[in-house]
């Protein structure tokens, strides 16, 4: 068992982000098990927003956490990231990427180096060890300067001449050990840092919505969920009820390619039973207030709305009665826009 705690990593990650001038939303709810702990947004358009899940073991993450982390990241235009302590075999090494279910996992030290020092990791962990990218052009120059042929280097590394050619053409990664051996032979560094943000962006193309992972109905929520589902479906949208996000559902519309989302919005719905909602309502409101770039609103049951409270919360809202009066997706979007303004 690691002496490092998830809470300590969360605290350090929060401090690192604040030190780097990120605006950070922190999940502090003890009532909700979230697919993320930190949502970070930078004022600079050149730095990506980050949605961060912090865990102990990166190999023990429930599928619906991963699914909603990807879903929410895509909606927020943020890059999903997992900060972990260990995997099933060992502690996560510094300066290395670990790939899990299409997502990047790193340890807290690597995260700090990336955010504070712009020091990108060199190695990616895969079956068989750790692998790195090599500067192929530099490898050619150094090899020729030393008067080595490809066969010469191949013999020294105990690999084929074809492998050396693939390194030079940037067609294949090499093991970390081979890269270090090449640097010893040639006298200069040839390893190229991995573009972690490019890796993270790939997760956006890896999203296919799985309705089987969404929240199941219960006696307390069944009536409202059924009503909203029927209204939204009739108006050309679909719903996904969340299990690990600080709101109740996504409302979205898929394109002809079912793996792509054409149009979608975020809804922080509230149940009609106020006592049932009280522990989580504040979390939803705080999240929607901290995601100004997201078209998030609240859906209220007609009888449960407290207009005075709604005005104080300053989050756009819709009541069920209004939803029933909408006829098509354009009217739905128009109403959301009107309420946000």
C-alpha positions as CSV (number, residue, x, y, z in Angstrom):
1,X,0.0,0.0,0.0
2,X,1.3,3.4,-0.9
3,X,2.2,6.0,1.8
4,X,1.0,8.7,-0.7
5,X,-2.6,9.5,-0.4
6,X,-5.2,10.5,-3.0
7,X,-6.1,13.5,-0.9
8,X,-2.5,14.6,-0.7
9,X,-2.2,14.3,-4.5
10,X,-5.4,16.3,-4.9
11,X,-4.1,19.1,-2.7
12,X,-0.7,19.2,-4.5
13,X,-2.3,19.2,-7.9
14,X,-4.6,22.0,-6.9
15,X,-1.7,24.1,-5.6
16,X,0.4,23.4,-8.7
17,X,-2.5,24.6,-11.0
18,X,-3.1,27.7,-8.9
19,X,0.7,28.5,-9.0
20,X,0.5,28.2,-12.8
21,X,-2.4,30.8,-12.9
22,X,-5.2,28.3,-13.6
23,X,-8.7,28.9,-12.3
24,X,-9.6,25.7,-10.5
25,X,-13.0,24.2,-9.7
26,X,-12.6,21.6,-6.9
27,X,-15.0,18.8,-6.2
28,X,-15.5,19.1,-2.5
29,X,-18.8,17.2,-2.2
30,X,-18.7,14.3,0.2
31,X,-22.1,13.1,-1.0
32,X,-21.2,12.6,-4.7
33,X,-18.7,10.2,-6.1
34,X,-17.3,12.1,-9.1
35,X,-15.7,11.2,-12.4
36,X,-13.2,14.1,-11.7
37,X,-11.7,16.0,-8.8
38,X,-10.4,19.1,-10.4
39,X,-11.5,21.2,-13.4
40,X,-8.8,23.7,-14.4
41,X,-9.1,26.5,-16.9
42,X,-6.4,29.0,-17.9
43,X,-6.9,32.5,-19.1
44,X,-4.5,31.9,-22.0
45,X,-6.1,30.5,-25.1
46,X,-2.9,28.5,-25.8
47,X,-3.2,26.4,-22.7
48,X,-5.9,23.7,-22.6
49,X,-8.5,23.3,-19.9
50,X,-8.0,20.1,-17.9
51,X,-10.4,17.7,-16.3
52,X,-8.5,15.6,-13.7
53,X,-9.4,12.4,-12.0
54,X,-7.2,11.4,-9.1
55,X,-6.9,7.8,-8.0
56,X,-4.7,5.4,-6.2
57,X,-4.5,2.5,-8.7
58,X,-5.0,3.4,-12.3
59,X,-6.0,-0.2,-13.1
60,X,-8.9,-0.1,-10.7
61,X,-11.3,2.5,-12.2
62,X,-14.9,1.7,-12.8
63,X,-15.9,1.9,-16.5
64,X,-18.6,4.5,-16.0
65,X,-16.0,6.8,-14.4
66,X,-13.9,6.6,-17.6
67,X,-17.0,7.0,-19.8
68,X,-18.3,10.1,-18.0
69,X,-14.8,11.6,-17.8
70,X,-14.5,11.4,-21.5
71,X,-18.1,12.6,-22.1
72,X,-17.7,15.6,-19.8
73,X,-14.3,16.5,-21.1
74,X,-15.6,16.6,-24.6
75,X,-18.5,18.8,-23.6
76,X,-16.3,21.2,-21.6
77,X,-13.6,21.2,-24.3
78,X,-11.1,20.1,-21.7
79,X,-8.5,17.4,-21.8
80,X,-9.1,14.4,-19.6
81,X,-6.2,13.3,-17.4
82,X,-5.7,10.7,-14.6
83,X,-3.2,11.3,-11.8
84,X,-2.4,8.0,-10.1
85,X,-0.1,6.5,-7.6
86,X,0.4,3.0,-8.8
87,X,-0.8,0.3,-11.2
88,X,-1.3,-3.4,-10.6
89,X,2.5,-4.0,-10.8
90,X,4.3,-1.1,-9.3
91,X,4.4,2.7,-8.5
92,X,4.0,4.9,-11.5
93,X,7.4,6.1,-12.6
94,X,8.4,9.8,-13.0
95,X,8.6,11.2,-16.5
96,X,6.4,8.4,-18.0
97,X,3.0,8.2,-19.5
98,X,0.6,5.3,-18.8
99,X,-2.3,4.6,-21.2
100,X,-5.6,3.3,-19.7
101,X,-8.8,3.0,-21.7
102,X,-7.7,5.7,-24.2
103,X,-6.7,8.1,-21.3
104,X,-3.3,9.4,-20.1
105,X,-2.3,8.5,-16.6
106,X,0.8,10.1,-14.9
107,X,2.0,10.5,-11.3
108,X,1.9,13.8,-9.4
109,X,5.6,14.5,-9.9
110,X,5.3,14.2,-13.7
111,X,2.2,16.4,-13.6
112,X,4.0,19.1,-11.6
113,X,6.9,19.1,-14.1
114,X,4.5,19.5,-17.0
115,X,2.5,22.3,-15.5
116,X,5.2,24.3,-13.8
117,X,8.3,23.7,-15.9
118,X,6.8,22.7,-19.3
119,X,8.9,19.5,-19.0
120,X,7.1,16.9,-21.0
121,X,7.6,13.2,-20.3
122,X,10.0,11.1,-22.4
123,X,8.6,7.5,-22.0
124,X,5.4,5.8,-22.6
125,X,4.7,2.5,-20.8
126,X,3.6,-0.4,-23.0
127,X,3.6,-4.1,-22.8
128,X,7.3,-5.1,-22.7
129,X,8.6,-2.0,-21.0
130,X,9.1,1.8,-21.5
131,X,9.4,3.2,-25.0
132,X,10.6,6.6,-26.3
133,X,10.6,8.7,-29.5
134,X,13.9,9.5,-31.1
135,X,14.9,12.5,-33.2
136,X,15.6,10.5,-36.5
137,X,17.3,13.4,-38.3
138,X,19.7,14.0,-35.4
139,X,20.4,10.2,-35.2
140,X,21.4,10.2,-38.9
141,X,23.7,13.3,-38.4
142,X,25.4,11.9,-35.3
143,X,25.8,8.4,-36.9
144,X,27.5,9.9,-40.0
145,X,29.7,12.2,-37.8
146,X,30.9,9.1,-36.0
147,X,31.4,7.3,-39.3
148,X,29.0,4.5,-38.2
149,X,26.9,2.5,-40.6
150,X,23.5,1.3,-39.7
151,X,24.9,-2.1,-39.3
152,X,27.5,-0.8,-36.9
153,X,24.8,0.7,-34.6
154,X,22.6,-2.4,-35.0
155,X,25.4,-4.7,-33.8
156,X,26.1,-2.4,-30.8
157,X,22.4,-2.5,-29.8
158,X,21.8,-6.1,-30.8
159,X,19.0,-5.0,-33.1
160,X,18.5,-5.3,-36.9
161,X,19.8,-2.6,-39.3
162,X,16.1,-2.3,-40.4
163,X,15.3,-1.1,-36.9
164,X,18.0,1.6,-37.0
165,X,16.5,2.7,-40.3
166,X,13.0,2.9,-38.8
167,X,14.4,4.9,-35.9
168,X,16.0,7.4,-38.3
169,X,12.7,7.6,-40.3
170,X,10.7,8.2,-37.1
171,X,8.7,5.1,-38.0
172,X,9.2,3.2,-34.7
173,X,9.8,3.9,-31.0
174,X,12.7,2.3,-29.3
175,X,13.0,1.0,-25.8
176,X,14.3,3.4,-23.2
177,X,17.3,1.3,-22.7
178,X,18.2,1.3,-26.4
179,X,17.8,5.1,-26.5
180,X,20.1,5.5,-23.5
181,X,22.6,3.2,-25.1
182,X,22.5,5.2,-28.4
183,X,23.1,8.4,-26.5
184,X,26.2,6.8,-24.8
185,X,27.6,5.7,-28.2
186,X,26.8,9.0,-30.0
187,X,27.6,11.4,-27.1
188,X,24.4,13.5,-27.3
189,X,20.8,13.3,-26.4
190,X,18.4,12.1,-29.1
191,X,15.2,11.4,-27.1
192,X,12.2,13.6,-28.0
193,X,9.7,14.6,-25.3
194,X,6.2,13.1,-25.8
195,X,3.4,15.5,-26.6
196,X,1.1,14.6,-23.8
197,X,-1.6,17.1,-25.0
198,X,-1.7,15.5,-28.4
199,X,-2.2,12.1,-26.7
200,X,-5.0,13.5,-24.5
201,X,-6.8,15.0,-27.5
202,X,-7.0,11.6,-29.1
203,X,-9.5,10.6,-26.4
204,X,-12.1,13.0,-28.0
205,X,-12.2,10.7,-31.0
206,X,-12.5,7.6,-28.8
207,X,-16.0,8.5,-27.5
208,X,-18.9,6.3,-28.3
209,X,-21.9,6.9,-26.0
210,X,-22.9,3.8,-24.1
211,X,-26.4,4.2,-22.6
212,X,-26.0,1.0,-20.5
213,X,-23.5,2.9,-18.3
214,X,-25.9,5.7,-17.3
215,X,-27.8,6.1,-14.1
216,X,-30.6,3.7,-13.4
217,X,-34.0,5.0,-12.5
218,X,-35.2,4.7,-8.9
219,X,-38.5,5.2,-7.1
220,X,-37.5,8.8,-6.2
221,X,-36.4,9.8,-9.6
222,X,-38.4,7.6,-12.1
223,X,-41.3,10.0,-12.7
224,X,-39.2,13.1,-13.5
225,X,-36.6,11.2,-15.5
226,X,-39.4,9.6,-17.6
227,X,-41.1,13.0,-18.2
228,X,-37.8,14.6,-19.3
229,X,-36.8,11.7,-21.5
230,X,-40.2,11.7,-23.3
231,X,-40.1,15.5,-23.9
232,X,-36.5,15.6,-25.0
233,X,-36.8,12.6,-27.3
234,X,-39.9,14.1,-29.0
235,X,-37.9,17.2,-29.8
236,X,-35.1,15.4,-31.5
237,X,-32.6,15.1,-28.7
238,X,-31.4,12.2,-26.5
239,X,-30.6,12.0,-22.8
240,X,-27.8,10.5,-20.8
241,X,-28.4,10.4,-17.0
242,X,-25.1,10.7,-15.2
243,X,-23.8,8.7,-12.3
244,X,-20.5,10.5,-11.4
245,X,-20.9,14.1,-12.6
246,X,-22.0,17.2,-10.5
247,X,-25.3,17.4,-12.4
248,X,-28.0,15.0,-13.5
249,X,-27.9,14.6,-17.3
250,X,-26.6,15.5,-20.7
251,X,-29.0,16.4,-23.4
252,X,-27.4,15.8,-26.8
253,X,-28.1,15.1,-30.5
254,X,-25.9,12.7,-32.5
255,X,-24.9,13.2,-36.1
256,X,-25.4,10.6,-38.8
257,X,-22.1,9.1,-37.5
258,X,-23.3,7.6,-34.2
259,X,-19.8,8.0,-32.8
260,X,-19.9,11.8,-33.1
261,X,-22.0,14.3,-31.1
262,X,-23.5,17.0,-33.3
263,X,-25.1,19.2,-30.7
264,X,-25.3,18.9,-27.0
265,X,-25.9,20.7,-23.7
266,X,-25.4,20.1,-20.0
267,X,-28.3,20.0,-17.6
268,X,-28.0,20.3,-13.8
269,X,-31.5,18.9,-13.2
270,X,-33.1,18.9,-9.8
271,X,-35.6,16.3,-8.4
272,X,-39.0,17.4,-7.2
273,X,-38.3,16.0,-3.7
274,X,-36.4,18.9,-2.1
275,X,-35.2,16.9,0.9
276,X,-33.7,14.4,-1.4
277,X,-32.0,17.1,-3.4
278,X,-30.6,19.2,-0.6
279,X,-27.2,17.5,-0.1
280,X,-26.3,17.7,-3.8
281,X,-28.1,20.8,-5.1
282,X,-25.4,23.2,-3.9
283,X,-22.8,21.1,-5.7
284,X,-24.7,21.3,-9.0
285,X,-25.1,25.1,-8.7
286,X,-21.5,25.7,-7.9
287,X,-20.4,23.6,-10.8
288,X,-22.6,25.4,-13.3
289,X,-21.4,28.7,-12.0
290,X,-17.8,27.6,-12.6
291,X,-18.3,26.4,-16.1
292,X,-19.2,29.7,-17.8
293,X,-18.1,28.3,-21.2
294,X,-20.7,25.5,-20.9
295,X,-24.4,25.9,-21.8
296,X,-25.6,24.5,-18.5
297,X,-29.1,25.1,-17.0
298,X,-31.3,23.7,-14.3
299,X,-34.5,21.9,-14.9
300,X,-37.1,22.3,-12.2
301,X,-40.3,20.4,-11.5
302,X,-43.1,23.0,-11.8
303,X,-44.1,22.6,-8.2
304,X,-40.6,22.6,-6.7
305,X,-39.3,25.8,-8.1
306,X,-38.5,28.6,-5.6
307,X,-38.2,31.7,-7.7
308,X,-36.5,33.7,-5.0
309,X,-33.9,31.0,-4.6
310,X,-33.4,30.7,-8.3
311,X,-32.7,34.4,-8.7
312,X,-30.1,34.2,-5.9
313,X,-28.4,31.3,-7.5
314,X,-28.1,33.1,-10.8
315,X,-28.1,29.9,-12.9
316,X,-30.3,29.7,-16.0
317,X,-33.3,27.4,-15.5
318,X,-36.3,25.8,-17.3
319,X,-39.4,24.3,-15.8
320,X,-41.1,21.1,-17.1
321,X,-44.1,23.1,-18.3
322,X,-41.8,25.1,-20.6
323,X,-40.2,22.0,-22.0
324,X,-43.5,20.5,-22.9
325,X,-44.4,23.6,-25.0
326,X,-41.2,23.4,-27.2
327,X,-41.7,21.8,-30.6
328,X,-38.2,21.3,-32.0
329,X,-34.5,21.4,-31.3
330,X,-34.2,25.1,-32.5
331,X,-36.8,26.2,-29.9
332,X,-34.9,24.3,-27.2
333,X,-31.6,26.0,-28.0
334,X,-33.3,29.4,-28.3
335,X,-34.9,29.1,-24.9
336,X,-31.5,28.1,-23.3
337,X,-29.8,31.0,-25.0
338,X,-32.5,33.4,-23.8
339,X,-32.3,32.2,-20.2
340,X,-28.5,32.4,-20.2
341,X,-28.7,36.0,-21.4
